[in-house]
């Protein structure tokens, strides 16, 4: 069905369930690939003779193009049709996954992972925007909750699947898994998902902004990964300057991919700051925990992956309820308590070391971490979308996803280097153990900061239909040049 008029589906209908399945499977595929590789990193490093920096780039090349181009993906979906861009992204992602599977060396693997990120940037914002534009307002919070839970299952199930595949047919099947998933997503989307778009958007798109965003992140990421020597500092400075240029282009452009007027909403700005904190912490936790369990605690890849299964089960069972809970009591409570519960789980992970027991050391920690993530993720997503008008759903989703991916990108680049995990140190249990403990304390700090920001900036009534989410532009841009949103967004 192709229409420019959004339909208002209900969550309990057959068609509503199909649309939810398509969007959750698509975004879950991208989220799955963001974590499934983590458990395979030690095996990939041994098989391809890769250094720690090369393994970081195996993760970061994907996150770099995903974060740098996800705004463009949301903008393209709003203009040309969210379902259309979503399907292009799914196909691109599948082809890039095949290239990853057959990469003969780490250099080509890194390049193929960057191409994977391009596909993820096209499909990820479209999945949530299709959901927001297709469902009746009364069902959006519940739908976003289920979507968050299923997508979170994809992310949390990644280590389990990665471990099973690494011990079984081999690490290359980590990427081949995406091919049948992509075929299923395409079939369901073509048959059941209606086309939606922003009818006021033009057909032009912001290529200069997309290039500047990607290059800015690349420069900063290289500096953090390579260490703070003279060359790295030059790249980092260049990345920061390109970031300033990106903001100037977006402010002055006629059709920016990231309209700065979105940030005239105090709620939108605040919730993206919270996203930076908590998703940076999550990325650091999942990357280094997999290395810690295998290198220090002696877990097999499959056992290390199974260690995170409680997070998968908790998010699958309770994320929908968490979304409805956030809608009922307001987002401030879950966005404060969720990160603090996660922080408690991370502190429990400090007990994981040489000879760690799964039942007494790992399971309690990941269970607490999973409870916090379950409480946090759905209300966070719903609050982002409540901060803007529904016609900007694609770009709002893109901005928030970009914040999450950029946070993960910077965390993966910075934490190992800051904790001393460079070169082939990931093979040394003593150095890995020290780096893990240092990094977990840093992640705890990020989560606590996210909770504090939520307490100070997220209003309890943010999800209510008549909440005035758009603050005057001058409160956020002191020169008053950024235009405010043209209307108060719905709750």
C-alpha positions as CSV (number, residue, x, y, z in Angstrom):
1,X,0.0,0.0,0.0
2,X,1.5,3.4,-1.0
3,X,-0.1,6.5,0.4
4,X,1.1,9.8,1.6
5,X,-1.6,10.0,4.2
6,X,-0.6,8.3,7.5
7,X,-3.0,5.6,8.7
8,X,-3.8,5.2,12.3
9,X,-3.4,1.6,13.1
10,X,-4.3,0.0,16.4
11,X,-1.8,-2.1,18.4
12,X,-4.2,-5.0,18.8
13,X,-5.1,-5.4,15.1
14,X,-3.4,-7.9,12.8
15,X,-2.1,-5.2,10.5
16,X,-0.7,-3.3,13.5
17,X,1.1,-6.4,14.7
18,X,2.6,-6.9,11.2
19,X,3.9,-3.3,11.0
20,X,5.3,-3.7,14.5
21,X,7.0,-6.9,13.5
22,X,8.6,-5.4,10.4
23,X,10.0,-2.3,12.2
24,X,11.3,-4.3,15.1
25,X,12.9,-6.9,12.9
26,X,14.6,-4.3,10.8
27,X,16.0,-2.2,13.7
28,X,16.8,-5.3,15.6
29,X,18.9,-6.6,12.8
30,X,21.0,-3.4,12.9
31,X,21.2,-3.5,16.8
32,X,22.0,-7.2,16.7
33,X,25.0,-6.5,14.5
34,X,26.2,-3.8,16.8
35,X,26.7,-6.3,19.6
36,X,27.0,-9.7,18.0
37,X,30.5,-8.9,16.8
38,X,31.7,-8.1,20.3
39,X,31.9,-11.7,21.5
40,X,33.7,-12.7,18.3
41,X,36.4,-10.1,18.5
42,X,39.1,-12.3,20.3
43,X,38.5,-15.0,17.7
44,X,38.6,-12.6,14.8
45,X,41.8,-11.1,16.2
46,X,43.5,-14.5,16.4
47,X,42.3,-15.6,13.0
48,X,43.2,-12.4,11.1
49,X,46.3,-11.5,13.2
50,X,44.7,-8.1,14.2
51,X,45.8,-5.7,16.9
52,X,43.6,-4.1,19.5
53,X,43.3,-1.0,17.4
54,X,42.2,-3.0,14.4
55,X,39.6,-4.8,16.5
56,X,38.4,-1.4,17.7
57,X,38.0,-0.3,14.1
58,X,36.0,-3.4,13.4
59,X,33.5,-2.1,15.8
60,X,34.0,1.6,15.1
61,X,33.9,1.6,11.3
62,X,30.3,0.3,11.6
63,X,29.4,2.9,14.3
64,X,31.1,5.7,12.4
65,X,29.1,5.5,9.2
66,X,26.0,4.6,11.1
67,X,26.3,7.6,13.4
68,X,27.5,10.0,10.7
69,X,24.8,9.2,8.1
70,X,21.8,8.3,10.3
71,X,20.6,11.9,10.2
72,X,20.7,11.7,6.4
73,X,18.8,8.4,6.5
74,X,16.0,10.0,8.6
75,X,15.8,13.0,6.3
76,X,15.7,10.9,3.2
77,X,12.9,8.8,4.7
78,X,10.8,11.9,5.5
79,X,11.3,13.2,2.0
80,X,11.2,10.2,-0.3
81,X,9.1,7.8,1.8
82,X,10.1,6.0,5.0
83,X,9.2,2.5,3.8
84,X,11.2,3.0,0.5
85,X,14.4,4.2,2.3
86,X,13.9,1.5,4.9
87,X,13.8,-1.3,2.2
88,X,16.9,0.2,0.5
89,X,18.7,0.1,3.8
90,X,17.8,-3.5,4.5
91,X,19.1,-4.6,1.1
92,X,22.3,-2.6,1.4
93,X,22.9,-4.0,4.9
94,X,22.5,-7.6,3.6
95,X,25.0,-7.1,0.8
96,X,27.5,-5.5,3.1
97,X,27.1,-8.4,5.6
98,X,28.0,-10.8,2.8
99,X,31.2,-8.8,2.1
100,X,32.1,-9.0,5.9
101,X,31.6,-12.7,5.9
102,X,34.1,-13.3,3.0
103,X,36.7,-10.6,4.0
104,X,40.1,-12.2,3.7
105,X,41.9,-9.8,6.1
106,X,41.1,-7.3,8.8
107,X,41.5,-4.2,6.5
108,X,38.7,-5.4,4.1
109,X,36.6,-6.5,7.1
110,X,36.8,-2.9,8.5
111,X,35.8,-1.5,5.1
112,X,32.9,-3.9,4.8
113,X,31.7,-3.0,8.3
114,X,31.7,0.7,7.2
115,X,29.4,-0.2,4.3
116,X,27.2,-2.1,6.8
117,X,26.9,1.1,8.8
118,X,25.6,2.9,5.7
119,X,22.8,0.4,5.4
120,X,22.0,0.7,9.1
121,X,21.8,4.5,8.8
122,X,19.1,4.1,6.1
123,X,17.0,1.5,7.9
124,X,17.3,2.4,11.6
125,X,15.5,5.8,11.7
126,X,12.9,4.7,9.2
127,X,11.8,1.8,11.4
128,X,10.8,4.0,14.3
129,X,9.4,6.8,12.1
130,X,7.1,4.3,10.3
131,X,5.9,3.2,13.7
132,X,5.3,6.7,14.9
133,X,3.5,7.8,11.7
134,X,1.3,4.7,11.3
135,X,-0.1,4.1,14.8
136,X,-3.0,5.8,16.5
137,X,-1.7,8.4,19.1
138,X,-3.3,6.3,21.9
139,X,-1.2,3.3,21.0
140,X,2.1,4.9,20.2
141,X,3.6,4.6,23.6
142,X,2.7,0.9,23.8
143,X,4.0,0.3,20.3
144,X,7.2,2.1,21.0
145,X,7.6,0.0,24.2
146,X,7.2,-3.3,22.3
147,X,9.5,-2.0,19.5
148,X,12.1,-1.0,22.1
149,X,11.9,-4.4,23.8
150,X,12.2,-6.4,20.6
151,X,15.0,-4.2,19.3
152,X,16.7,-4.4,22.7
153,X,16.4,-8.2,22.4
154,X,18.3,-8.0,19.1
155,X,21.1,-6.0,20.8
156,X,21.2,-8.2,24.0
157,X,20.9,-11.5,22.1
158,X,23.9,-10.6,19.9
159,X,26.5,-11.9,22.3
160,X,24.6,-15.2,22.8
161,X,24.3,-15.7,19.0
162,X,27.8,-14.6,18.4
163,X,29.2,-17.1,21.0
164,X,27.1,-19.9,19.5
165,X,28.2,-19.2,16.0
166,X,31.9,-18.6,16.9
167,X,32.1,-22.0,18.6
168,X,30.0,-23.7,15.9
169,X,30.4,-22.8,12.2
170,X,32.8,-19.9,12.8
171,X,32.8,-16.2,13.2
172,X,32.0,-15.5,9.5
173,X,28.5,-16.8,10.1
174,X,28.0,-13.9,12.5
175,X,27.5,-11.8,9.3
176,X,25.9,-14.4,7.1
177,X,23.0,-14.6,9.7
178,X,21.8,-11.2,8.4
179,X,21.0,-12.5,4.9
180,X,17.9,-14.6,5.9
181,X,16.8,-11.9,8.4
182,X,17.0,-9.3,5.6
183,X,14.9,-11.4,3.3
184,X,12.2,-11.9,6.0
185,X,12.1,-8.1,6.9
186,X,11.8,-7.3,3.2
187,X,8.9,-9.7,2.6
188,X,6.9,-8.5,5.7
189,X,7.5,-4.8,4.9
190,X,6.5,-5.0,1.3
191,X,3.3,-6.7,2.1
192,X,2.1,-5.0,5.3
193,X,3.7,-1.6,6.0
194,X,2.1,1.5,4.5
195,X,4.2,4.3,3.0
196,X,4.4,7.5,5.0
197,X,6.4,10.7,4.5
198,X,6.6,14.4,5.5
199,X,4.3,16.0,2.8
200,X,5.9,19.4,3.4
201,X,9.5,18.2,2.7
202,X,11.2,18.9,-0.6
203,X,13.1,16.3,-2.6
204,X,16.5,17.9,-1.9
205,X,18.8,16.6,0.8
206,X,21.8,17.8,2.7
207,X,24.9,16.0,1.2
208,X,27.4,18.6,2.6
209,X,26.0,18.1,6.1
210,X,26.2,14.3,5.8
211,X,29.9,14.5,4.7
212,X,30.9,16.9,7.4
213,X,29.2,14.9,10.1
214,X,30.9,11.7,9.1
215,X,34.3,13.3,8.7
216,X,34.0,15.1,12.0
217,X,33.3,11.8,13.9
218,X,36.1,10.0,11.9
219,X,38.6,12.6,13.0
220,X,37.7,12.5,16.7
221,X,37.4,8.7,16.7
222,X,40.8,8.3,15.1
223,X,42.4,10.6,17.7
224,X,40.9,8.6,20.6
225,X,41.8,5.2,19.1
226,X,45.4,6.1,18.1
227,X,46.3,7.8,21.3
228,X,47.1,11.4,22.0
229,X,50.3,11.7,19.9
230,X,51.0,14.6,17.6
231,X,49.3,13.1,14.5
232,X,46.3,12.0,16.5
233,X,45.9,15.4,18.0
234,X,45.8,16.9,14.6
235,X,43.1,14.5,13.5
236,X,41.1,15.3,16.6
237,X,41.4,19.0,16.1
238,X,40.4,18.6,12.5
239,X,37.4,16.6,13.6
240,X,36.3,19.3,16.0
241,X,36.6,22.0,13.4
242,X,34.6,19.9,11.0
243,X,32.0,19.6,13.7
244,X,31.7,23.3,14.0
245,X,31.4,23.6,10.2
246,X,28.6,21.0,10.3
247,X,26.7,23.1,12.8
248,X,27.2,26.2,10.6
249,X,26.0,24.4,7.5
250,X,22.9,23.1,9.2
251,X,22.1,26.5,10.6
252,X,22.4,28.3,7.2
253,X,21.2,25.5,4.9
254,X,17.8,25.7,3.2
255,X,17.1,22.0,3.7
256,X,19.3,20.8,6.6
257,X,19.3,17.1,7.4
258,X,19.3,18.2,11.1
259,X,17.1,21.3,11.5
260,X,18.5,23.1,14.5
261,X,15.0,24.3,15.3
262,X,14.4,20.8,16.7
263,X,16.7,21.8,19.6
264,X,14.5,24.7,20.5
265,X,12.5,22.0,22.3
266,X,14.1,21.9,25.7
267,X,12.8,18.3,26.1
268,X,14.3,17.2,22.9
269,X,17.7,18.6,23.8
270,X,17.6,17.2,27.3
271,X,16.7,13.7,26.3
272,X,19.4,13.5,23.7
273,X,22.0,14.5,26.4
274,X,20.7,11.7,28.5
275,X,21.0,9.4,25.5
276,X,24.7,10.3,25.1
277,X,25.4,9.4,28.6
278,X,23.6,6.1,29.0
279,X,24.4,4.6,25.5
280,X,28.0,5.5,25.8
281,X,28.1,3.5,29.0
282,X,26.2,0.6,27.5
283,X,28.6,0.4,24.6
284,X,31.6,0.3,26.9
285,X,30.1,-2.3,29.1
286,X,29.1,-4.8,26.4
287,X,32.4,-4.5,24.5
288,X,34.8,-4.9,27.5
289,X,32.6,-7.5,29.4
290,X,33.0,-9.9,26.5
291,X,36.7,-9.5,26.5
292,X,36.9,-9.8,30.3
293,X,34.8,-13.0,30.4
294,X,36.9,-14.8,27.8
295,X,40.4,-13.5,28.5
296,X,40.3,-13.2,32.3
297,X,37.6,-15.4,33.5
298,X,38.2,-18.2,31.0
299,X,34.7,-18.4,29.6
300,X,34.2,-20.0,26.2
301,X,32.6,-17.7,23.6
302,X,29.2,-19.4,23.9
303,X,29.3,-19.2,27.7
304,X,30.3,-15.6,27.5
305,X,27.4,-14.9,25.2
306,X,24.9,-16.8,27.3
307,X,26.0,-14.6,30.3
308,X,23.9,-11.7,28.9
309,X,20.8,-13.8,28.3
310,X,18.9,-12.4,31.3
311,X,19.0,-9.0,29.7
312,X,17.4,-10.4,26.6
313,X,14.6,-12.1,28.6
314,X,13.9,-9.1,30.8
315,X,13.6,-6.7,27.9
316,X,11.4,-9.1,25.9
317,X,9.1,-9.7,28.8
318,X,8.8,-6.2,30.3
319,X,9.7,-3.4,27.8
320,X,6.1,-3.0,26.6
321,X,5.0,-2.6,30.2
322,X,7.8,-0.2,30.9
323,X,6.6,1.9,28.0
324,X,3.1,2.0,29.4
325,X,4.4,2.7,32.9
326,X,6.4,5.7,31.6
327,X,3.3,7.0,29.8
328,X,1.3,6.7,33.0
329,X,3.7,8.2,35.6
330,X,5.7,10.4,33.3
331,X,9.2,9.8,32.0
332,X,11.2,11.4,34.8
333,X,10.9,8.4,37.2
334,X,12.0,5.7,34.8
335,X,14.7,7.9,33.3
336,X,16.1,8.6,36.7
337,X,15.8,5.1,38.2
338,X,16.7,3.2,35.1
339,X,20.3,4.5,34.9
340,X,20.8,4.2,38.6
341,X,19.7,0.6,38.6
342,X,22.1,0.0,35.6
343,X,24.9,1.6,37.6
344,X,24.3,-0.8,40.5
345,X,24.6,-3.7,38.0
346,X,27.8,-2.3,36.6
347,X,29.3,-2.0,40.1
348,X,28.4,-5.7,40.7
349,X,30.3,-6.5,37.5
350,X,33.5,-5.5,39.3
351,X,33.4,-8.9,41.0
352,X,34.0,-10.6,37.6
353,X,37.6,-11.5,37.5
354,X,39.9,-14.6,37.4
355,X,38.0,-17.7,38.3
356,X,34.6,-15.9,38.3
357,X,31.5,-18.0,38.8
358,X,28.6,-17.3,36.4
359,X,25.9,-18.0,39.1
360,X,27.4,-15.9,41.9
361,X,29.3,-13.2,40.1
362,X,27.9,-12.7,36.6
363,X,24.2,-13.5,36.8
364,X,23.3,-11.1,39.7
365,X,25.1,-8.3,37.9
366,X,23.6,-8.7,34.5
367,X,20.1,-9.3,36.0
368,X,20.3,-5.9,37.8
369,X,21.7,-4.3,34.6
370,X,18.8,-5.8,32.6
371,X,16.2,-4.5,35.0
372,X,17.6,-1.0,34.6
373,X,17.8,-1.2,30.8
374,X,14.2,-2.5,30.6
375,X,12.9,0.4,32.7
376,X,14.9,3.0,30.8
377,X,14.9,2.2,27.0
378,X,11.2,2.5,26.1
379,X,10.4,5.7,28.0
380,X,13.5,7.3,26.6
381,X,12.5,6.6,23.0
382,X,8.9,7.7,23.6
383,X,10.1,10.9,25.2
384,X,12.3,11.7,22.1
385,X,9.3,11.4,19.8
386,X,7.0,13.3,22.1
387,X,9.3,16.3,21.8
388,X,8.6,17.0,18.1
389,X,5.7,17.1,15.7
390,X,4.9,13.7,14.2
391,X,5.9,14.9,10.7
392,X,9.5,15.2,12.0
393,X,9.4,11.7,13.4
394,X,12.1,10.5,10.9
395,X,14.6,13.2,11.6
396,X,13.9,13.1,15.4
397,X,14.5,9.4,15.4
398,X,17.7,10.0,13.3
399,X,19.1,12.6,15.7
400,X,18.5,10.4,18.8
401,X,19.9,7.3,17.0
402,X,22.9,9.4,16.0
403,X,23.4,10.5,19.6
404,X,23.3,6.9,20.8
405,X,25.7,5.6,18.0
406,X,28.1,8.6,18.4
407,X,28.2,7.9,22.2
408,X,29.0,4.3,21.5
409,X,31.6,5.2,18.9
410,X,33.4,7.5,21.3
411,X,33.2,5.1,24.2
412,X,34.6,2.2,22.2
413,X,37.4,4.4,20.9
414,X,38.3,6.1,24.2
415,X,37.8,3.6,27.0
416,X,40.3,0.9,25.9
417,X,43.0,3.5,25.3
418,X,42.3,5.4,28.5
419,X,42.4,2.1,30.5
420,X,45.7,1.0,28.8
421,X,44.3,-1.7,26.6
422,X,46.4,-1.0,23.4
423,X,48.3,-3.1,20.9
424,X,48.0,-6.8,21.8
425,X,47.1,-6.1,25.4
426,X,43.7,-7.8,24.9
427,X,45.6,-11.1,25.1
428,X,47.1,-10.4,28.5
429,X,44.6,-11.3,31.3
430,X,46.3,-9.0,33.9
431,X,46.1,-5.9,31.7
432,X,42.6,-6.8,30.5
433,X,41.4,-7.1,34.1
434,X,42.8,-3.8,35.1
435,X,41.4,-2.1,32.1
436,X,38.0,-3.7,32.7
437,X,37.7,-2.4,36.3
438,X,38.8,1.1,35.3
439,X,36.3,1.2,32.4
440,X,33.4,-0.1,34.5
441,X,33.9,2.7,37.0
442,X,33.9,5.2,34.1
443,X,30.6,3.7,32.8
444,X,29.1,3.9,36.3
445,X,29.9,7.6,36.3
446,X,28.2,8.1,32.9
447,X,25.1,6.3,34.1
448,X,24.9,8.4,37.2
449,X,25.3,11.5,35.1
450,X,22.4,10.4,32.9
451,X,20.2,10.0,35.9
452,X,21.1,13.4,37.3
453,X,20.4,15.1,33.9
454,X,17.0,13.3,33.8
455,X,16.1,14.5,37.3
456,X,17.0,18.1,36.4
457,X,15.7,18.4,32.8
458,X,12.9,15.9,32.1
459,X,9.5,17.1,33.2
460,X,7.1,14.6,34.7
461,X,4.3,15.7,32.3
462,X,6.4,15.4,29.1
463,X,4.3,12.6,27.6
464,X,0.9,14.3,28.3
465,X,-0.9,15.5,25.1
466,X,-1.0,19.1,26.1
467,X,2.6,19.4,27.4
468,X,4.4,22.5,25.9
469,X,7.5,20.7,24.8
470,X,8.8,23.4,22.5
471,X,10.7,26.1,24.5
472,X,11.5,29.5,23.0
473,X,14.5,29.2,20.8
474,X,16.4,32.0,22.6
475,X,16.5,29.8,25.7
476,X,18.8,27.4,23.8
477,X,20.4,29.7,21.2
478,X,21.4,32.9,22.8
479,X,21.7,34.8,19.5
480,X,18.1,34.1,18.6
481,X,18.8,33.0,15.1
482,X,17.4,29.5,15.4
483,X,13.7,29.5,14.6
484,X,11.3,27.8,17.0
485,X,9.2,24.8,16.0
486,X,6.2,26.0,14.0
487,X,3.8,24.5,16.5
488,X,3.8,22.8,19.8
489,X,4.5,19.1,19.3
490,X,1.9,16.6,20.4
491,X,2.5,14.4,23.5
